[in-house]
């Protein structure tokens, strides 16, 4: 496994690149179809370490998977027939796996022990465990993994109230538990988060009503297996959007990208910085909005990223900070304290990355202030964070050619969400001008 990689500065990026399958939708396609009895086919599934963690856990409950390329057939006995796992449910590095599956476990009549790698063991879990406990599941008193969830005490009660943070993972965990409760649940979001879980469950027959900030879940409906075509991941495509947008002369086409309005904050932020981004051929695929994204390079300028935009672009903030580093003027990122509890402290590690490449950055509790200028090649550490490794690569492409290449340490972290990242980077760099 590659541990470090050298990335040379690049000229304009050109070409057509198919983004990998959406990671969030891939997880949910696996989990939601596992809850239903029967068989479903998922095409375009992201083959990454995180999604394999979800599959491994579901297998321990008795779900079967048949794989052929990027197509996976899910065969499940249904949640009511899940069996106790033979050991710990190891979620690896995947926060999505451990939080969403905790919600499923709350509705199972046996104890499930969850754990993960060293990074996942640092991430906060009370935000999920506390609401599950309120619904009647027994949970361990741990703040982080390892922890257990036990639904054997009896039927769950409905959930009624506001969740602690605007988080699709927390919301989804409660929704999954609510499907097995005795009473309806009313879940109030403090801000808009990804709605892939609600969309998919509604398509499968769940009795879920979605309002502006409230989700009503009525238990009892039988879920039907649903074939899913997974669109391209906007969070993965974002690295190429940003790399192209901040390099004049670039032209990159990203076909079949998911453009769910709760995920397109990165496009809106880039446009606010002066980027030229077009979305063409809009359509719906498996209940999700999809389009082709076309990006032309230009000189960007600083902007303010805050409020609800943070929630809608939370995974893209490290790469957007790279765009800010080569923009004219100052960019402020605020209201982003949630970045402190990701795979790394992404405020601290992003600031460290930019400083190592010659950028003036001042760090705040909930964000950072970035003074645009020039990037210089150097040595940077991803800290095992997949999005930091990819943001570093984008920064390396835009570095002053006279400053030399950038060495990215712990570059293999990209396998968590985008195993073909380095191959795709090379493909865009070596397309000749038309």
C-alpha positions in Angstrom: 0.0 0.0 0.0 1.4 3.4 -1.0 2.1 5.5 2.1 3.5 8.7 0.5 3.1 10.1 -3.0 4.7 13.0 -4.8 2.5 15.4 -6.8 3.9 17.8 -9.3 2.4 21.2 -10.1 0.1 21.1 -13.1 -1.1 23.3 -16.0 -4.8 23.4 -16.9 -6.8 20.2 -16.4 -9.0 19.0 -19.2 -11.1 16.0 -19.9 -14.2 14.0 -19.0 -14.1 12.1 -15.8 -16.7 9.8 -14.2 -16.9 10.4 -10.5 -17.1 7.2 -8.3 -20.5 6.2 -6.9 -21.9 8.4 -4.1 -20.6 7.2 -0.8 -23.6 8.3 1.3 -26.1 6.8 -1.1 -24.1 3.6 -1.4 -24.2 3.1 2.4 -27.9 3.7 2.4 -28.7 1.5 -0.6 -27.0 -1.4 1.3 -28.6 -0.8 4.7 -32.1 0.0 3.5 -32.3 -3.0 1.2 -30.9 -5.1 4.1 -33.9 -4.1 6.2 -36.3 -5.4 3.5 -36.9 -9.0 2.9 -36.0 -10.1 -0.6 -33.5 -9.2 -3.3 -32.4 -5.9 -4.9 -29.6 -4.9 -7.3 -27.4 -1.8 -6.7 -25.5 -0.5 -9.7 -22.7 2.0 -9.5 -22.0 1.1 -5.8 -18.8 2.7 -4.5 -16.2 0.1 -3.8 -14.4 1.7 -0.9 -13.2 0.7 2.5 -16.1 2.5 4.2 -18.8 0.8 2.2 -17.1 -2.6 2.7 -17.3 -1.9 6.5 -21.1 -1.6 6.1 -21.3 -4.8 4.1 -19.2 -6.7 6.6 -21.4 -5.7 9.5 -24.6 -6.5 7.5 -23.2 -10.0 6.7 -22.8 -10.7 10.4 -26.6 -10.2 10.7 -27.3 -12.7 7.9 -27.5 -10.5 4.8 -25.9 -11.9 1.6 -24.2 -10.0 -1.2 -23.3 -11.1 -4.7 -20.7 -8.8 -6.3 -20.0 -8.3 -10.0 -17.9 -5.2 -10.8 -19.8 -2.2 -9.6 -23.0 -4.1 -9.3 -24.1 -5.8 -6.0 -27.1 -7.9 -5.4 -28.4 -7.7 -1.9 -30.3 -10.8 -0.5 -31.8 -10.3 2.9 -34.1 -12.2 5.2 -35.4 -8.9 6.4 -34.6 -7.1 9.7 -37.1 -9.2 11.7 -34.9 -12.2 10.9 -31.5 -10.8 11.6 -29.3 -13.1 13.6 -26.9 -12.1 16.5 -23.4 -11.4 15.1 -20.6 -13.7 15.8 -18.3 -11.1 17.3 -17.8 -7.3 17.2 -19.3 -5.2 14.4 -16.1 -3.6 13.1 -16.9 -0.4 11.3 -13.3 0.5 10.4 -12.9 4.2 9.7 -16.6 4.7 8.8 -18.6 7.1 10.8 -21.6 6.5 8.5 -21.5 2.7 9.2 -21.3 2.9 13.0 -23.9 5.6 13.4 -26.5 4.3 11.0 -26.1 0.7 12.0 -26.5 1.8 15.7 -30.0 2.9 14.8 -30.8 -0.4 13.1 -29.4 -2.2 16.2 -31.7 -0.4 18.5 -34.6 -2.3 16.9 -32.9 -5.8 17.2 -33.7 -8.1 20.1 -30.0 -8.7 21.0 -26.9 -6.8 22.0 -24.5 -5.6 19.3 -21.0 -4.4 20.1 -19.6 -1.7 17.8 -16.0 -0.7 17.3 -13.7 0.9 14.7 -10.1 2.0 14.0 -8.1 4.4 16.1 -9.6 7.4 14.2 -13.2 6.3 14.6 -12.6 5.7 18.3 -12.1 9.4 18.7 -15.4 10.5 17.1 -18.4 11.5 19.3 -21.1 8.9 19.7 -23.4 10.2 22.4 -25.2 12.3 19.8 -26.6 9.0 18.5 -26.6 6.9 21.7 -28.6 9.4 23.8 -31.6 9.6 21.5 -31.6 5.8 21.0 -31.6 5.5 24.8 -34.6 8.0 25.0 -36.5 5.6 22.7 -35.9 2.7 25.0 -32.9 1.0 23.7 -30.2 0.0 26.2 -26.8 1.5 25.4 -23.4 1.6 27.0 -22.3 4.7 28.8 -19.3 5.2 26.5 -18.8 8.5 24.7 -16.9 6.9 21.8 -16.4 3.5 20.3 -16.2 0.7 21.4 -19.8 0.7 22.7 -22.9 -1.5 22.6 -26.6 -1.1 21.7 -29.2 -3.6 22.9 -32.8 -3.6 21.8 -33.9 -6.7 23.7 -35.7 -4.7 26.5 -38.8 -4.5 24.4 -40.5 -2.3 21.8 -39.1 1.1 21.3 -41.0 4.3 22.0 -41.3 7.0 19.4 -38.9 9.9 19.3 -40.2 13.4 19.7 -38.0 16.5 19.6 -35.0 18.2 18.1 -31.8 16.4 17.5 -28.6 17.9 18.9 -26.8 18.7 15.7 -27.6 19.1 12.0 -26.3 15.7 11.0 -27.6 13.2 8.5 -25.9 10.4 10.4 -27.7 11.2 13.6 -31.0 11.8 11.9 -30.7 8.5 9.9 -29.9 6.5 13.0 -33.1 7.8 14.7 -35.2 7.2 11.5 -34.0 3.6 11.4 -34.9 3.1 15.0 -38.2 4.8 14.5 -39.2 2.3 11.9 -39.3 -0.3 14.7 -41.0 1.8 17.4 -44.5 1.4 18.7 -45.5 5.0 18.2 -44.9 7.6 15.5 -41.7 9.7 15.8 -41.3 13.4 15.1 -37.7 14.4 14.4 -36.9 18.1 14.2 -33.6 19.2 12.5 -31.8 22.3 13.7 -30.6 22.8 10.1 -30.8 21.1 6.7 -28.8 17.9 6.4 -28.6 15.2 3.7 -31.9 13.6 3.0 -30.8 10.4 1.2 -32.2 8.1 3.9 -35.7 9.6 3.8 -35.8 9.6 0.0 -34.8 5.9 -0.2 -37.0 4.7 2.5 -40.1 6.5 1.1 -39.3 4.8 -2.3 -39.3 1.5 -0.5 -42.7 2.0 1.0 -41.9 3.5 4.4 -44.6 5.8 5.9 -42.4 9.0 6.2 -43.6 12.5 5.8 -40.9 15.2 5.3 -41.4 18.9 6.0 -39.1 21.9 6.0 -37.4 21.0 9.3 -39.5 18.0 10.6 -39.6 14.4 9.7 -42.6 12.3 10.8 -42.0 8.5 10.8 -45.0 6.2 11.2 -43.9 2.6 11.9 -45.5 -0.5 10.6 -45.1 -0.2 6.8 -43.4 -3.2 5.2 -40.4 -2.2 3.2 -40.0 -3.5 -0.4 -36.5 -4.1 -1.9 -35.6 -1.3 -4.3 -33.1 -1.5 -7.2 -30.8 1.5 -6.9 -28.6 3.2 -9.5 -26.0 5.2 -7.5 -25.1 8.5 -9.1 -21.6 10.0 -9.1 -20.5 11.4 -5.7 -20.6 15.2 -5.6 -18.2 15.1 -2.7 -15.6 13.2 -4.8 -16.4 15.3 -7.9 -15.8 18.4 -5.8 -12.0 17.9 -5.8 -12.0 18.1 -9.6 -14.5 21.0 -9.7 -12.2 22.9 -7.3 -8.9 21.9 -9.1 -10.4 23.0 -12.5 -12.1 26.1 -11.2 -8.9 27.6 -9.7 -6.7 26.8 -12.7 -7.3 29.2 -15.7 -7.6 27.4 -19.0 -9.1 24.2 -17.4 -12.2 22.5 -18.7 -13.5 19.4 -16.9 -16.8 17.6 -17.5 -18.2 15.4 -14.8 -21.1 13.4 -16.0 -23.9 11.8 -13.9 -23.2 13.6 -10.7 -25.7 13.7 -7.9 -27.0 17.2 -7.4 -29.2 16.8 -4.4 -29.8 20.4 -3.2 -28.6 19.5 0.3 -25.3 18.4 -1.1 -24.5 21.1 -3.7 -23.1 23.7 -1.3 -19.7 23.3 -3.0 -21.0 24.4 -6.3 -22.7 27.5 -4.8 -19.6 28.4 -2.8 -17.4 28.1 -5.9 -19.8 30.3 -7.9 -19.7 32.9 -5.1 -15.9 32.9 -5.6 -16.3 33.6 -9.3 -16.1 30.1 -10.7 -17.8 29.2 -14.0 -19.8 26.0 -13.3 -22.7 24.8 -15.4 -25.1 21.9 -14.6 -26.6 20.4 -17.7 -28.9 17.5 -18.6 -30.8 17.5 -15.3 -32.7 14.3 -14.5 -33.8 12.0 -11.7 -32.2 8.6 -11.1 -33.5 6.3 -8.4 -35.3 9.3 -6.8 -32.1 11.5 -6.7 -31.5 14.6 -8.8 -28.6 14.1 -11.2 -26.8 16.3 -13.8 -23.6 16.7 -15.8 -21.3 19.3 -14.3 -19.0 21.4 -16.5 -16.3 23.5 -14.9 -14.1 26.2 -16.6 -11.0 27.6 -14.9 -10.8 31.2 -13.9 -9.3 33.6 -11.3 -11.2 33.2 -8.1 -11.8 35.7 -5.3 -12.4 35.4 -1.5 -15.8 34.8 0.0 -17.6 34.0 3.3 -18.6 30.4 4.0 -20.9 30.1 7.0 -24.4 29.3 8.3 -26.4 26.5 6.6 -23.8 26.5 3.7 -21.4 24.8 6.1 -23.8 21.8 6.6 -24.4 21.6 2.8 -20.6 21.6 2.1 -19.2 20.1 5.2 -17.1 17.4 3.5 -15.8 19.9 0.9 -14.5 22.5 3.3 -10.8 21.3 3.3 -10.7 21.5 -0.6 -12.6 24.8 -0.6 -9.9 26.1 1.8 -7.4 25.2 -0.9 -9.4 27.2 -3.5 -9.4 30.2 -1.0 -5.6 29.9 -0.8 -5.1 30.9 -4.4 -8.0 33.4 -4.6 -7.7 37.1 -4.6 -8.5 38.6 -1.2 -9.6 36.9 2.1 -11.9 34.0 2.7 -13.7 33.4 6.1 -15.0 30.0 7.2 -17.2 30.2 10.2 -19.8 28.1 12.0 -17.8 25.0 11.2 -16.9 23.6 14.7 -18.2 20.2 13.5 -15.0 19.9 11.5 -13.2 19.4 14.8 -14.7 15.9 15.2 -14.3 14.5 11.7 -11.7 11.8 10.7 -9.2 14.4 11.9 -9.6 17.9 13.4 -10.2 19.3 9.9 -9.8 22.9 11.1 -6.4 22.2 12.6 -5.2 19.8 9.9 -6.4 22.0 7.0 -4.7 25.1 8.5 -1.5 23.0 9.0 -1.6 21.9 5.3 -2.0 25.4 4.0 0.7 26.8 6.2 3.1 24.1 5.1 2.5 25.4 1.5 3.1 29.0 2.4 -0.4 30.3 3.0 -1.3 32.8 5.7 -4.1 31.2 7.9 -5.5 32.2 11.2 -7.5 29.5 13.0 -10.7 30.1 15.1 -12.7 27.7 17.2 -15.3 27.3 14.5 -13.3 28.0 11.3 -10.4 29.9 9.8 -9.4 33.0 7.9 -7.4 32.5 4.8 -5.4 35.1 2.9 -5.2 34.3 -0.7 -1.9 34.3 -2.5 0.4 31.6 -3.9 0.9 28.0 -2.9 4.4 26.5 -2.7 5.3 22.8 -2.9 6.4 21.1 0.3 5.8 18.2 2.5 2.3 17.7 4.0 0.7 15.1 6.2 -2.9 13.9 5.6 -3.0 12.5 9.2 -4.8 9.5 7.7 -7.8 11.6 6.7 -8.9 10.8 3.2 -10.3 14.3 2.4 -7.1 15.9 3.6 -5.0 13.7 1.4 -7.2 14.7 -1.7 -7.3 18.4 -0.7 -3.5 18.3 -0.5 -3.3 16.8 -4.0 -5.5 19.6 -5.3 -3.2 22.2 -3.6 -0.1 20.5 -5.1 -1.5 20.8 -8.6 -1.9 24.6 -8.1 1.5 25.2 -6.5 4.0 27.5 -8.1 5.9 25.3 -10.6 9.2 26.9 -9.5 8.6 25.7 -5.9 8.7 22.0 -6.9 6.5 19.0 -6.1 4.6 18.3 -2.9 5.1 15.2 -0.9 1.8 13.9 0.6 2.3 11.6 3.6 -0.3 8.9 4.4 -1.7 9.2 0.9 -3.3 5.7 1.0 -6.1 7.2 3.1 -7.9 8.0 -0.2 -8.9 4.3 -0.3 -11.5 5.1 2.4 -13.7 6.9 -0.1 -12.0 7.2 -3.5 -9.7 4.3 -4.3 -9.1 5.4 -7.9 -8.3 9.0 -7.0 -4.6 9.0 -8.1 -5.4 7.3 -11.4 -8.1 9.9 -12.1 -5.7 12.7 -11.2 -3.2 11.5 -13.8 -5.9 11.1 -16.4 -7.0 14.8 -16.1 -3.4 16.0 -16.1 -2.5 14.2 -19.3 -5.3 15.1 -21.7 -3.9 17.2 -24.5 -5.4 20.6 -25.4 -7.9 20.6 -28.2 
